[in-house]
Amino acid sequence: MNYNETLEYIASYVWKGSVLGLSRIRDLLEKLGNPQKELKFIHIAGTNGKGSTAAFLSSILKESGYKVGLFTSPYIEVFNERMQIDNENISNEELAEITTYIKPFADALEDHPTEFELNTAICMEYFKRNQCDIVVLEVGMGGELDSTNIIDSPEAAVITAIGLDHTAELGDTIEKIAKTKSGIIKEGCSAVLYKQADSVTDIIRQRCDEVGATLDISEPENVEFIDMDIDGQRFNYPGYETLQIPLIGNYQLENVALALKTVDVMRRRGWDISNEAVKEGLKKTKWPGRFEVVLRDPIFIVDGAHNPHGIRATAKSLKAVFKEQKIVFLFGVMADKDYDDMLDQILPMAQEVNCVTPNNPRALAADKLAEIIRERGVPATPFATIGEAVDSVLEKAKALGISATALGSLYMIGDIKSYIKSKLRH
């Protein structure tokens, strides 16, 4: 298969959706000779902050001289973003070659794998072929029954902030979701937990006790904020001179605290990570679509926050950067999300809202969203296309001398970025 045929083949498994369970991925990887058994992992689960934490750790480990695999989801602009080595996307040719190799094994299974399981198998084979020293592996959904949990005990099992998301599959309370995500903690690994509610900590601690894993909890209170602008933020942390990250957002400092605690754990396990590697790794971290400034005149920020917990964090960051200034929002959301809560966070800051329908069958229609927002007393306009909504939001922001922000769904961020790039080319 060529690259386009490869993407069509992978997409052909979409109809299966998210089907939790390990039997299919186990069968498929056994047919491939269990490539995952030749790799070492940092396994990351959680509701919010998984991708950013993974990006910090991948960049730090690369600066430490290790060959680092990175598996994340979803992608923002191109599928290849999901599988990286040393922060470089898998090439079209290697993606096609590996998928062509796996295809007959996947097609021969009586119970066909889901799209995410197929992607998991591709990434394991990719990282094995390239002899990665360590793989930073992001869970797709949940933990215990997520296909990435086919791995043996990881070096570190990292649990990020937990909130209410995917409740139909994972449970309707924070505690139920925490229990599901704790399934990535296995005998002999080191667990690292984002500092959060005691009820969550108790569940994670119980899991660690059951399987004989150590537990470290992040210390965000040790992050001493210095300053922040649209190019990033600087802070102090015990044991380091001034650190900086190019990612904006107050919540990123909490993700950094989790990454730094994970570095401590990896050092204890014998990994050679210098302070200079940490400093350079954080400085060079790239994570698109998270409070990312894509234009400066007017300032236009895109952010992939797509649930109440994420939107709350983004709203806090917007207030920190823009103070009392009103913002023109471009907003689109999935119909199965708690969008009322999400709107509670952003509408007090909104000058007005341009509404779009993200490119996903689960999306809430733009006209319905606009109607809901107008009923709350904020001007809102539905748009048929992303391009029209972007043009309008930029025109309004420039005319008013204020900033613009797009958020609500990762599914539309890539389309927005692609449209902006095309505008800049012409």
C-alpha positions as CSV (number, residue, x, y, z in Angstrom):
1,M,0.0,0.0,0.0
2,N,1.1,3.6,-0.6
3,Y,0.6,6.3,2.0
4,N,-3.0,7.3,0.9
5,E,-4.0,3.7,0.7
6,T,-2.6,3.2,4.2
7,L,-4.7,6.0,5.7
8,E,-7.8,4.6,3.9
9,Y,-7.1,1.2,5.3
10,I,-6.6,2.4,8.9
11,A,-9.8,4.5,8.6
12,S,-11.7,1.5,7.4
13,Y,-11.7,0.2,11.0
14,V,-13.3,3.4,12.3
15,W,-16.8,1.8,12.4
16,K,-15.7,-0.4,15.4
17,G,-15.3,2.8,17.4
18,S,-13.9,2.4,20.9
19,V,-14.3,-1.2,22.1
20,L,-12.6,-1.7,25.4
21,G,-10.7,-5.0,26.0
22,L,-7.3,-6.5,25.3
23,S,-8.1,-9.8,23.5
24,R,-7.9,-8.4,20.0
25,I,-4.7,-6.4,20.5
26,R,-3.2,-9.4,22.3
27,D,-4.0,-11.7,19.4
28,L,-2.6,-9.2,16.8
29,L,0.6,-8.5,18.7
30,E,1.3,-12.2,19.2
31,K,1.1,-12.7,15.4
32,L,3.7,-9.9,15.1
33,G,6.0,-11.6,17.6
34,N,5.1,-9.3,20.5
35,P,7.2,-6.3,19.6
36,Q,6.1,-4.5,22.7
37,K,8.1,-6.9,24.8
38,E,11.4,-5.6,23.4
39,L,10.6,-2.0,24.6
40,K,10.6,0.0,27.8
41,F,7.8,2.5,28.5
42,I,6.5,5.5,30.4
43,H,2.8,4.9,30.3
44,I,0.5,7.9,30.7
45,A,-3.2,7.9,31.6
46,G,-5.6,10.6,32.7
47,T,-8.4,12.9,31.6
48,N,-6.4,16.1,30.9
49,G,-2.7,16.9,30.5
50,K,-1.7,13.5,29.0
51,G,-0.3,14.9,25.8
52,S,1.5,17.9,27.3
53,T,3.1,15.7,30.0
54,A,4.1,13.2,27.4
55,A,5.6,16.0,25.2
56,F,7.7,17.3,28.2
57,L,9.0,13.9,29.0
58,S,9.8,13.0,25.4
59,S,11.7,16.2,24.9
60,I,13.7,15.8,28.2
61,L,14.6,12.2,27.4
62,K,15.7,13.1,23.9
63,E,17.9,15.9,25.3
64,S,19.4,13.2,27.7
65,G,20.6,11.3,24.6
66,Y,18.0,8.6,24.5
67,K,16.2,7.4,21.4
68,V,12.6,8.2,22.4
69,G,9.3,6.9,20.9
70,L,6.2,8.9,21.4
71,F,2.6,7.6,20.8
72,T,-0.2,10.1,21.3
73,S,-3.8,10.8,20.1
74,P,-5.6,12.3,18.5
75,Y,-3.5,14.1,15.8
76,I,-4.0,17.8,15.0
77,E,-3.1,18.1,11.3
78,V,-1.6,14.9,10.0
79,F,-2.0,11.3,11.1
80,N,1.8,10.8,11.4
81,E,1.9,13.1,14.4
82,R,0.6,10.1,16.5
83,M,3.9,8.2,16.2
84,Q,7.2,10.0,16.6
85,I,10.8,9.2,17.3
86,D,12.9,12.0,18.8
87,N,10.0,14.4,18.1
88,E,10.0,13.6,14.4
89,N,6.8,12.2,12.8
90,I,6.9,8.7,11.3
91,S,7.5,9.1,7.6
92,N,4.8,8.4,5.0
93,E,7.0,5.5,3.6
94,E,7.6,3.8,6.9
95,L,4.0,4.1,8.0
96,A,2.9,2.5,4.7
97,E,5.5,-0.2,4.9
98,I,4.6,-1.2,8.5
99,T,0.9,-1.1,7.9
100,T,1.2,-3.2,4.8
101,Y,3.2,-5.8,6.9
102,I,0.5,-5.8,9.6
103,K,-2.6,-5.8,7.3
104,P,-2.8,-9.6,6.6
105,F,-2.4,-10.4,10.3
106,A,-5.1,-7.9,11.3
107,D,-7.5,-9.0,8.4
108,A,-7.1,-12.7,9.4
109,L,-8.4,-12.1,12.9
110,E,-11.9,-13.4,13.4
111,D,-12.6,-10.4,15.8
112,H,-11.1,-7.5,13.8
113,P,-9.2,-4.9,15.8
114,T,-10.5,-1.3,16.3
115,E,-8.8,1.6,14.6
116,F,-7.0,2.5,17.8
117,E,-5.8,-1.1,18.3
118,L,-4.5,-1.1,14.8
119,N,-2.6,2.1,15.5
120,T,-1.2,0.6,18.7
121,A,0.1,-2.4,16.8
122,I,1.7,-0.1,14.2
123,C,3.4,2.0,16.8
124,M,4.8,-1.0,18.7
125,E,6.3,-2.5,15.5
126,Y,7.6,1.0,14.5
127,F,9.4,1.6,17.8
128,K,10.8,-2.0,17.9
129,R,12.2,-1.7,14.4
130,N,13.9,1.5,15.3
131,Q,15.2,0.2,18.6
132,C,13.9,2.9,20.8
133,D,15.5,3.2,24.2
134,I,12.2,4.3,25.8
135,V,8.7,4.9,24.6
136,V,6.4,7.5,26.1
137,L,3.0,5.9,25.6
138,E,-0.3,7.8,25.9
139,V,-3.4,5.9,26.8
140,G,-6.3,6.3,24.3
141,M,-9.2,6.0,26.7
142,G,-9.4,4.7,30.2
143,G,-6.5,2.6,31.3
144,E,-7.1,-1.0,32.4
145,L,-8.8,-2.1,29.2
146,D,-7.1,0.4,26.8
147,S,-5.2,-1.4,24.1
148,T,-1.9,0.3,25.1
149,N,-2.2,-1.6,28.4
150,I,-1.1,-4.7,26.6
151,I,2.5,-3.8,27.7
152,D,4.2,-5.4,30.6
153,S,5.1,-3.4,33.6
154,P,6.3,0.1,32.5
155,E,9.2,2.0,34.0
156,A,6.7,4.6,35.2
157,A,2.9,4.6,35.2
158,V,1.9,8.3,35.2
159,I,-1.6,9.4,36.1
160,T,-2.5,13.0,35.1
161,A,-5.5,15.1,36.2
162,I,-8.7,13.1,36.3
163,G,-12.1,14.6,35.4
164,L,-15.5,13.5,34.2
165,D,-15.1,12.5,30.5
166,H,-16.1,9.4,28.6
167,T,-18.4,8.6,31.5
168,A,-20.5,6.0,29.5
169,E,-17.4,3.9,29.1
170,L,-15.3,4.7,32.2
171,G,-17.8,5.4,35.0
172,D,-19.9,8.4,36.2
173,T,-17.8,9.5,39.1
174,I,-14.2,10.7,39.5
175,E,-13.5,7.7,41.7
176,K,-14.7,5.1,39.2
177,I,-12.7,6.8,36.4
178,A,-9.6,6.8,38.7
179,K,-10.0,3.1,39.4
180,T,-10.2,2.4,35.6
181,K,-7.1,4.5,34.9
182,S,-5.2,2.9,37.8
183,G,-5.1,-0.3,35.8
184,I,-1.9,0.8,34.0
185,I,-0.1,0.4,37.4
186,K,1.6,-3.0,37.5
187,E,3.9,-4.9,39.7
188,G,7.4,-3.5,39.9
189,C,6.7,-0.2,38.2
190,S,6.9,3.3,39.7
191,A,3.6,5.2,39.8
192,V,3.5,9.0,39.5
193,L,0.3,10.8,40.3
194,Y,-0.8,14.4,39.5
195,K,-1.7,16.0,42.8
196,Q,-5.4,16.0,43.1
197,A,-8.4,15.0,45.3
198,D,-7.7,12.7,48.3
199,S,-10.4,10.3,47.0
200,V,-8.4,9.8,43.8
201,T,-5.1,9.5,45.7
202,D,-6.6,6.8,47.9
203,I,-7.6,4.7,44.9
204,I,-4.3,5.0,43.2
205,R,-2.4,4.2,46.5
206,Q,-4.6,1.2,47.0
207,R,-3.7,-0.1,43.5
208,C,0.0,0.5,44.2
209,D,-0.3,-1.5,47.4
210,E,-2.1,-4.3,45.6
211,V,0.5,-4.8,42.9
212,G,3.6,-3.8,44.8
213,A,4.3,-0.5,43.0
214,T,5.9,2.6,44.5
215,L,3.9,5.9,44.5
216,D,5.2,9.5,44.0
217,I,2.8,12.5,43.9
218,S,3.7,15.7,42.1
219,E,4.4,18.9,44.0
220,P,2.9,21.8,42.0
221,E,3.2,23.9,45.1
222,N,7.0,23.9,44.5
223,V,6.6,25.6,41.2
224,E,7.4,29.3,41.7
225,F,5.9,31.2,38.8
226,I,8.0,34.1,37.5
227,D,6.2,35.5,34.4
228,M,4.2,34.6,31.3
229,D,3.5,36.1,28.0
230,I,2.2,34.7,24.7
231,D,5.6,33.2,23.9
232,G,5.6,31.0,27.1
233,Q,6.4,31.1,30.8
234,R,9.3,31.0,33.2
235,F,9.4,29.5,36.7
236,N,11.6,28.2,39.4
237,Y,11.6,24.7,40.8
238,P,13.8,23.2,43.6
239,G,17.1,22.0,42.3
240,Y,17.0,23.9,39.1
241,E,17.9,27.4,37.9
242,T,15.2,29.4,36.0
243,L,13.2,27.0,33.8
244,Q,11.1,28.0,30.8
245,I,8.5,26.3,28.6
246,P,7.0,27.6,25.3
247,L,3.6,26.4,26.3
248,I,1.2,29.0,27.8
249,G,-1.4,28.2,30.3
250,N,-1.4,28.0,34.1
251,Y,-2.3,24.4,33.9
252,Q,1.0,23.6,32.1
253,L,2.9,24.4,35.2
254,E,1.0,21.7,37.0
255,N,1.8,19.3,34.1
256,V,5.4,20.3,34.4
257,A,5.4,19.5,38.1
258,L,4.2,16.0,37.1
259,A,6.9,15.6,34.5
260,L,9.6,16.8,36.9
261,K,8.4,14.3,39.5
262,T,8.5,11.6,36.8
263,V,12.1,12.6,36.0
264,D,13.0,12.0,39.7
265,V,11.5,8.6,39.5
266,M,13.3,7.7,36.3
267,R,16.6,8.8,37.8
268,R,15.9,6.5,40.8
269,R,15.4,3.7,38.3
270,G,18.9,4.3,36.8
271,W,18.1,6.6,33.8
272,D,20.7,9.2,33.2
273,I,18.9,12.6,33.0
274,S,20.9,15.7,33.8
275,N,19.5,19.0,35.0
276,E,20.8,20.6,31.8
277,A,18.8,18.0,29.8
278,V,15.7,18.9,31.8
279,K,16.2,22.6,31.2
280,E,16.8,22.2,27.4
281,G,14.1,19.6,27.0
282,L,11.4,21.8,28.6
283,K,12.6,24.8,26.6
284,K,12.3,22.9,23.3
285,T,9.0,21.1,24.0
286,K,6.5,21.3,21.2
287,W,2.8,20.5,21.7
288,P,0.5,21.9,19.0
289,G,-3.0,22.9,19.5
290,R,-2.7,23.6,23.3
291,F,-3.0,27.3,24.0
292,E,-1.1,27.8,20.7
293,V,-0.6,31.3,19.3
294,V,-1.2,30.9,15.5
295,L,-1.5,34.6,14.6
296,R,-0.3,37.8,16.3
297,D,-2.3,40.6,14.5
298,P,-4.8,40.1,15.9
299,I,-3.7,37.5,18.5
300,F,-5.4,34.3,17.7
301,I,-5.1,31.3,20.1
302,V,-6.2,27.8,19.4
303,D,-6.7,25.4,22.2
304,G,-7.8,21.8,22.2
305,A,-9.7,21.9,25.5
306,H,-12.8,19.8,25.0
307,N,-14.3,19.0,28.4
308,P,-15.3,21.1,31.5
309,H,-12.0,20.4,33.3
310,G,-9.9,21.4,30.3
311,I,-12.0,24.5,29.5
312,R,-11.8,25.6,33.1
313,A,-8.0,25.5,32.9
314,T,-8.0,27.3,29.6
315,A,-10.3,30.0,30.9
316,K,-8.0,30.6,33.9
317,S,-5.1,31.0,31.5
318,L,-7.0,33.4,29.3
319,K,-7.8,35.6,32.3
320,A,-4.1,35.5,33.4
321,V,-2.9,36.6,30.0
322,F,-5.6,39.0,28.9
323,K,-7.0,40.2,32.3
324,E,-10.4,41.8,32.0
325,Q,-10.2,42.1,28.2
326,K,-13.1,40.6,26.3
327,I,-12.4,37.8,23.7
328,V,-14.0,36.8,20.4
329,F,-14.5,33.0,20.6
330,L,-14.7,30.4,17.9
331,F,-16.4,27.5,19.5
332,G,-17.5,24.0,18.4
333,V,-18.2,21.0,20.6
334,M,-19.3,17.4,20.7
335,A,-23.0,16.9,21.5
336,D,-22.2,14.3,24.1
337,K,-20.0,16.7,26.2
338,D,-21.2,18.8,29.1
339,Y,-21.2,21.9,27.0
340,D,-23.4,23.8,29.4
341,D,-20.6,23.7,32.0
342,M,-18.0,24.6,29.3
343,L,-20.1,27.6,28.3
344,D,-20.3,28.7,32.0
345,Q,-16.5,29.1,31.9
346,I,-16.1,31.1,28.7
347,L,-19.2,33.2,28.2
348,P,-18.3,35.7,31.0
349,M,-15.2,36.6,28.9
350,A,-17.0,36.5,25.5
351,Q,-17.5,39.6,23.4
352,E,-19.3,37.3,21.0
353,V,-19.1,33.7,19.7
354,N,-18.7,32.3,16.2
355,C,-20.1,28.7,16.2
356,V,-19.0,25.8,14.0
357,T,-19.8,22.2,13.6
358,P,-16.6,20.2,14.1
359,N,-15.9,17.5,11.5
360,N,-17.2,14.6,13.6
361,P,-20.5,12.7,13.6
362,R,-20.8,13.4,17.3
363,A,-20.6,17.1,16.8
364,L,-23.3,19.5,18.1
365,A,-24.7,21.5,15.1
366,A,-23.5,25.1,14.9
367,D,-27.0,26.6,14.7
368,K,-28.1,24.7,17.8
369,L,-25.0,25.8,19.7
370,A,-25.5,29.4,18.6
371,E,-29.2,29.3,19.8
372,I,-28.1,28.0,23.2
373,I,-25.5,30.8,23.6
374,R,-27.9,33.5,22.5
375,E,-30.4,32.3,25.1
376,R,-27.7,33.1,27.6
377,G,-27.5,36.7,26.4
378,V,-24.3,36.5,24.4
379,P,-24.2,37.3,20.6
380,A,-23.6,34.1,18.6
381,T,-23.4,33.3,14.9
382,P,-23.4,29.9,13.3
383,F,-21.1,29.3,10.3
384,A,-21.2,26.6,7.7
385,T,-17.5,26.2,7.3
386,I,-14.4,26.6,9.5
387,G,-12.9,29.1,7.0
388,E,-15.8,31.4,7.1
389,A,-15.8,31.3,10.9
390,V,-12.1,32.0,11.1
391,D,-12.3,34.9,8.7
392,S,-15.1,36.4,10.7
393,V,-13.5,35.9,14.1
394,L,-10.3,37.6,12.9
395,E,-12.2,40.5,11.3
396,K,-14.2,41.1,14.5
397,A,-11.1,40.8,16.8
398,K,-9.0,43.2,14.7
399,A,-11.8,45.7,14.4
400,L,-12.3,45.7,18.2
401,G,-8.6,45.6,19.0
402,I,-9.0,42.4,21.1
403,S,-7.8,38.8,20.9
404,A,-9.6,35.7,19.4
405,T,-9.6,32.1,20.8
406,A,-10.8,28.9,19.2
407,L,-11.6,26.0,21.5
408,G,-14.1,23.2,22.4
409,S,-12.9,20.3,20.2
410,L,-9.6,18.9,19.1
411,Y,-11.3,17.8,15.9
412,M,-11.5,21.3,14.6
413,I,-8.1,22.6,15.7
414,G,-6.3,20.9,12.8
415,D,-8.7,22.4,10.2
416,I,-8.3,25.8,11.7
417,K,-4.5,25.6,11.6
418,S,-4.5,24.3,8.1
419,Y,-6.8,27.2,7.0
420,I,-4.6,29.8,8.7
421,K,-1.5,28.3,6.9
422,S,-3.3,28.5,3.6
423,K,-4.2,32.2,4.3
424,L,-0.6,33.0,5.1
425,R,0.6,31.4,1.9
426,H,-1.6,33.6,-0.3
